[in-house]
Amino acid sequence: MAKDIDLSTIHRAYAIWAPFYDKVYRKMLRSSQAAASNAAIAAGRQVLEVGVGTGLSLADYPKTHTVVGVDLSHPMLLRAKEKVEQGNLTAITGLAAMDACRLGFADGAFDAVVGAFMITLVPDAEGALNEFARVLRPGGEIVLVNHIGAESGPMATFEKLVAPLAKRVGWRAEFPLQRIRDWGKGAGFEVVETRKFGLMGYFTLIRLADRRAALRSAA
Ligand SMILES: C[S@@+](CC[C@H](N)C(=O)[O-])C[C@H]1O[C@@H](n2cnc3c(N)ncnc32)[C@H](O)[C@@H]1O
């Protein structure tokens, strides 16, 4: 297994990506980002986007909602801030530099937490998901969208081979869906939807519904 990406690699990689990110990724990621925003919008009015990046999805949110975006990378956040100002995106009430594993928000503050194309980059992905769960209100929803690594076959072998190179540019290809399912099982979240997007279903939307209260009362 490839060594995990560390935070300094993320800082370095996304400082380089920031000026080009939208040109390279806007079209490629748009439909899956929009599906993630729509799932969050349906879950409630208070939304947190973790790893918000350049804010490609921020224009999706209606004025009825209140959205906060956080990211490790200042250069990426700067692009998001420009979009909010230029587009007069009044639903976006805050953008802040923050690590997904140390969110500076109160317990239960959000109806939905979105992690688009970021969870596979976090060395302690389960630690980040625990934080998403902490800041989520009871019955809320975690919405992830990502390339999820192939579990077997030639693509899995290819992804293992390119993992060291992918890591250098701030990507991570090998990350099994089972890891998210396992976290959900242990934390009281149910995977209520997985939906494929993009060429050959390369991207997967994963919706995790909070079942903690039901599990507690059944115990
Ligand atoms: C591939 S970009 C995705 C950006 C945006 N969500 C999108 O869909 O376009 C990954 C983003 O996650 C951020 N990121 C990576 N690790 C993070 C962490 N531990 N905490 C917060 N943000 C992180 C990066 O800085 C980068 O902006």
The ligand as an ORCA input file, in Angstrom:
! r2SCAN-3c Opt
* xyz 0 1
  C      -9.438     17.717     -5.374
  S      -9.700     19.155     -4.417
  C     -11.480     19.190     -4.349
  C     -12.011     20.589     -4.144
  C     -13.528     20.736     -4.230
  N     -14.199     19.999     -3.182
  C     -14.020     20.292     -5.576
  O     -14.885     19.399     -5.643
  O     -13.587     20.867     -6.590
  C      -9.267     18.617     -2.792
  C      -9.326     19.741     -1.777
  O      -9.293     19.139     -0.469
  C      -8.447     19.930      0.344
  N      -7.977     19.100      1.448
  C      -7.170     18.012      1.399
  N      -6.942     17.520      2.620
  C      -7.635     18.300      3.485
  C      -7.794     18.299      4.904
  N      -7.193     17.391      5.686
  N      -8.571     19.265      5.458
  C      -9.189     20.190      4.681
  N      -9.062     20.244      3.328
  C      -8.291     19.318      2.739
  C      -7.336     20.394     -0.603
  O      -6.638     21.500     -0.098
  C      -8.124     20.681     -1.876
  O      -8.573     22.014     -1.942
*
